[in-house]
Amino acid sequence: MPDRNAVLVIPHNRLTPEALSGLIEEFVTRDGTDSGYTQRSLAENVAMVRRQLNAGQAVIVFDNRTRTCNIKPTDTVPVHERRPARPGHAEKEES
């Protein structure tokens, strides 16, 4: 049985505005990934990801095993992992 605590969905509205912006900017400029965010400006890509998060089309996922954060399309996250982290279990991220 998979460890359900290994991956946490972090509600984007629980992050400080600065932390959220930093996370999105890092995501859209990440080297070695095929994120598809290469044809637009940084500001346009950040705005697009922010809209996807606000619309529920994308989620922030924290992997406890690797201690890394990622932004994924909601439909690619297994249903049992889509439950947001419980309050007190995911602290606000600081930049």
Backbone bond lengths (Angstrom), bond angles and torsions (degrees), N, CA, C in turn:
res aa  C-N    CA-C-N  psi(-1)  N-CA   C-N-CA  omega(-1)  CA-C   N-CA-C  phi
1 M - - - 1.458 - - 1.523 108.93 -
2 P 1.354 118.22 131.66 1.454 120.36 -178.36 1.527 111.43 -67.98
3 D 1.316 115.66 150.00 1.457 121.78 177.35 1.524 108.79 -77.76
4 R 1.314 116.12 107.40 1.462 120.06 -176.20 1.518 112.78 -68.67
5 N 1.309 118.11 -18.51 1.455 120.51 178.29 1.524 112.04 -86.01
6 A 1.323 117.54 -4.29 1.452 120.55 -178.58 1.522 111.70 -69.49
7 V 1.324 118.40 -30.27 1.461 122.87 -179.44 1.521 108.18 -126.91
8 L 1.324 115.65 128.58 1.459 120.84 179.47 1.519 109.68 -120.61
9 V 1.315 116.32 136.83 1.460 120.74 171.40 1.521 106.13 -88.54
10 I 1.321 115.89 123.55 1.454 121.98 -179.33 1.527 108.31 -102.78
11 P 1.332 118.07 115.73 1.469 118.94 177.93 1.535 110.00 -59.77
12 H 1.310 115.97 127.77 1.466 119.81 -175.22 1.520 112.30 -61.77
13 N 1.325 117.04 -26.23 1.462 119.47 -179.35 1.529 112.76 -78.35
14 R 1.332 117.54 -2.81 1.466 120.95 175.37 1.518 112.13 -90.22
15 L 1.332 117.17 -10.13 1.456 121.28 177.74 1.524 109.22 -87.94
16 T 1.325 115.80 152.10 1.458 118.86 173.29 1.529 107.65 -65.80
17 P 1.328 117.99 154.74 1.470 119.19 178.02 1.532 112.24 -55.92
18 E 1.325 116.48 -37.92 1.461 120.13 -179.74 1.525 111.25 -66.99
19 A 1.337 116.85 -43.71 1.464 120.40 179.65 1.521 110.78 -64.97
20 L 1.329 117.09 -41.33 1.463 120.40 179.39 1.523 110.66 -63.30
21 S 1.323 116.83 -45.78 1.468 119.96 178.87 1.521 110.93 -61.15
22 G 1.330 116.84 -43.50 1.464 120.38 178.78 1.513 112.34 -62.48
23 L 1.331 116.55 -41.99 1.462 120.53 179.13 1.523 111.13 -64.46
24 I 1.322 116.78 -44.87 1.469 119.99 179.98 1.528 110.34 -64.59
25 E 1.338 117.11 -44.06 1.463 119.80 179.84 1.526 111.19 -61.89
26 E 1.326 117.24 -42.53 1.464 120.22 177.89 1.522 110.54 -62.50
27 F 1.316 116.48 -40.45 1.460 121.26 -179.32 1.529 111.77 -62.58
28 V 1.331 117.04 -48.81 1.467 119.34 -175.10 1.530 112.85 -75.37
29 T 1.335 117.28 -14.55 1.467 119.51 178.63 1.526 112.07 -108.95
30 R 1.307 117.46 5.84 1.471 122.52 -175.79 1.522 110.67 -60.58
31 D 1.324 115.66 130.71 1.466 121.66 176.54 1.520 110.06 -78.13
32 G 1.324 115.40 148.73 1.453 120.29 173.51 1.515 114.85 78.71
33 T 1.325 117.35 12.10 1.457 119.12 177.16 1.512 109.35 -122.16
34 D 1.294 115.58 154.17 1.456 121.30 176.97 1.517 107.49 -104.57
35 S 1.331 115.83 70.03 1.459 120.33 -176.14 1.520 112.36 -80.20
36 G 1.336 116.63 -16.90 1.454 119.36 -178.47 1.521 113.10 82.17
37 Y 1.330 116.67 3.63 1.461 120.86 -178.57 1.521 110.02 -100.81
38 T 1.324 116.55 60.00 1.457 119.64 -176.87 1.518 112.94 -120.43
39 Q 1.304 119.37 -13.91 1.450 121.68 -174.11 1.519 113.86 -92.66
40 R 1.314 117.42 -9.89 1.463 120.79 -175.43 1.520 110.54 -117.65
41 S 1.327 115.47 172.28 1.458 120.37 176.86 1.522 109.77 -72.59
42 L 1.320 116.05 163.86 1.457 121.11 178.15 1.530 110.43 -56.93
43 A 1.317 117.26 -45.39 1.465 120.84 -179.06 1.530 111.56 -61.88
44 E 1.330 116.81 -40.93 1.471 120.17 178.72 1.527 110.99 -66.45
45 N 1.322 117.07 -41.63 1.466 120.30 179.36 1.520 111.46 -65.73
46 V 1.327 117.12 -42.77 1.468 120.97 178.00 1.523 109.89 -61.36
47 A 1.323 117.02 -44.86 1.468 120.91 179.59 1.532 111.03 -62.23
48 M 1.343 116.79 -39.49 1.460 120.55 179.74 1.536 110.88 -63.65
49 V 1.333 116.79 -45.98 1.462 120.06 -179.46 1.525 109.89 -66.08
50 R 1.322 117.20 -40.21 1.466 120.59 178.43 1.543 110.52 -60.21
51 R 1.332 116.64 -41.32 1.475 120.28 177.33 1.526 110.59 -63.63
52 Q 1.332 116.91 -41.23 1.462 120.62 179.15 1.527 111.15 -63.51
53 L 1.327 117.25 -40.70 1.465 120.50 176.96 1.527 110.41 -64.81
54 N 1.324 117.10 -46.23 1.466 120.80 -179.66 1.519 112.82 -62.58
55 A 1.325 116.50 -33.44 1.473 121.31 -178.80 1.525 112.46 -84.12
56 G 1.325 117.60 -5.82 1.462 120.18 -178.16 1.514 113.53 79.74
57 Q 1.322 117.15 12.52 1.465 120.99 178.81 1.519 112.18 -83.53
58 A 1.336 116.59 -17.58 1.460 122.40 179.42 1.520 108.14 -138.04
59 V 1.321 115.57 154.98 1.463 121.59 178.71 1.522 109.69 -136.36
60 I 1.330 114.94 155.60 1.456 121.42 173.97 1.516 106.93 -91.13
61 V 1.319 116.04 128.19 1.457 121.77 -177.66 1.530 108.33 -120.66
62 F 1.325 115.89 128.30 1.457 121.96 175.69 1.519 108.17 -108.94
63 D 1.319 116.16 125.75 1.463 122.16 -179.83 1.526 108.08 -100.46
64 N 1.329 116.65 110.05 1.465 121.38 -179.24 1.518 112.57 -63.51
65 R 1.332 117.01 -30.35 1.471 119.35 -178.52 1.518 111.75 -67.08
66 T 1.327 116.82 -43.74 1.460 120.74 -177.89 1.524 112.53 -99.60
67 R 1.339 116.06 -8.26 1.470 122.56 -178.66 1.526 110.68 57.78
68 T 1.346 115.20 41.89 1.462 120.76 -179.96 1.515 110.65 -124.60
69 C 1.319 114.24 155.64 1.461 121.78 178.47 1.518 108.25 -113.01
70 N 1.315 115.14 147.33 1.447 120.70 177.96 1.513 108.26 -146.55
71 I 1.306 116.38 162.00 1.460 122.34 173.67 1.516 105.82 -116.68
72 K 1.319 115.55 125.12 1.459 120.56 -175.70 1.521 110.20 -129.27
73 P 1.344 116.44 151.89 1.454 118.83 171.08 1.530 108.97 -60.24
74 T 1.294 117.19 136.78 1.461 122.03 -176.25 1.526 111.63 -54.96
75 D 1.322 117.08 -40.20 1.465 118.96 -175.95 1.530 113.63 -72.27
76 T 1.339 118.71 -4.92 1.460 120.68 176.68 1.527 112.24 -97.50
77 V 1.327 116.45 -5.64 1.465 120.99 179.48 1.522 107.59 -93.57
78 P 1.335 118.13 123.47 1.464 120.13 179.66 1.531 111.35 -53.54
79 V 1.307 116.34 144.52 1.461 121.95 -175.40 1.520 111.71 -53.36
80 H 1.338 118.55 -42.28 1.466 119.72 -177.38 1.527 112.24 -67.97
81 E 1.346 118.00 -15.82 1.452 120.94 178.37 1.523 112.46 -96.17
82 R 1.321 118.19 -6.87 1.461 120.80 -176.04 1.515 113.48 -76.90
83 R 1.328 116.53 -14.77 1.459 118.34 178.05 1.515 109.09 -63.15
84 P 1.332 117.21 129.59 1.468 118.52 178.85 1.523 111.01 -63.28
85 A 1.315 114.87 154.60 1.466 120.61 175.19 1.523 108.22 -59.46
86 R 1.322 115.74 144.66 1.465 119.82 178.97 1.515 109.73 -70.71
87 P 1.349 117.39 146.21 1.462 119.99 177.09 1.521 109.91 -53.09
88 G 1.318 114.77 138.61 1.459 119.67 -179.41 1.516 113.10 89.34
89 H 1.336 117.87 -13.22 1.467 120.99 -179.74 1.527 112.07 -101.10
90 A 1.297 117.32 -13.79 1.456 121.14 176.85 1.514 107.06 -132.35
91 E 1.316 115.95 105.28 1.443 119.83 -178.34 1.508 110.27 -75.60
92 K 1.341 115.18 157.67 1.456 118.53 175.30 1.508 108.71 -63.64
93 E 1.306 114.68 134.47 1.456 120.94 -178.47 1.516 108.94 -81.03
94 E 1.304 117.35 138.52 1.454 122.87 178.51 1.506 109.24 -107.95
95 S 1.323 117.87 142.68 1.469 120.49 176.18 1.506 109.32 -87.88
